[in-house]
Amino acid sequence: MVVDVSLKAEILDPQGQAIAAALPRLGFAGITSVRQGKSFEIDFEGPATPERLAEIEKAASLLLANPVIENFTVRVVE
């Protein structure tokens, strides 16, 4: 599974702003904003069951993301 973590929309993202400002100087046009984030790849034994998904979501909310300032999504990758 992969847990993608990103800052909430209302949280200032200076790294994303710096990237968005640099892209036009590098020749990339039409990009109006960038939000930075992080990704965690989690391997486990057995199939990706609903119970396993719930377990990974709990781990994300307790350890991988700060729910005050970040959102997260969990996705299954084969």
Secondary structure, DSSP 8 states (H G I E B T S, - for coil): -EEEEEE-TTS--HHHHHHHHHHHHTT--S------EEEEE---SS---HHHHHHHHHHIIIII--TTTEEEEEE---
